[in-house]
Amino acid sequence: MTALWLTTTIGFVLCLGLVGGMVFHFLGRALNSEDAVRIDKIDSDEED
């Protein structure tokens, strides 16, 4: 019975790690600040 709980716990922790890693990965790509600078460039000449 102990081996079943140990296997279940290890599997659950691995699943949480995979899901959490995917969430952080895709949120990091979606909120990439370099894209905002590259796409919405502000020309200092136009401000003057």
Rosetta blueprint (number, residue, H / E / L):
1 M L
2 T H
3 A H
4 L H
5 W H
6 L H
7 T H
8 T H
9 T H
10 I H
11 G H
12 F H
13 V H
14 L H
15 C H
16 L H
17 G H
18 L H
19 V H
20 G H
21 G H
22 M H
23 V H
24 F H
25 H H
26 F H
27 L H
28 G H
29 R H
30 A H
31 L L
32 N L
33 S H
34 E H
35 D H
36 A H
37 V H
38 R H
39 I H
40 D L
41 K L
42 I L
43 D L
44 S H
45 D H
46 E H
47 E H
48 D L
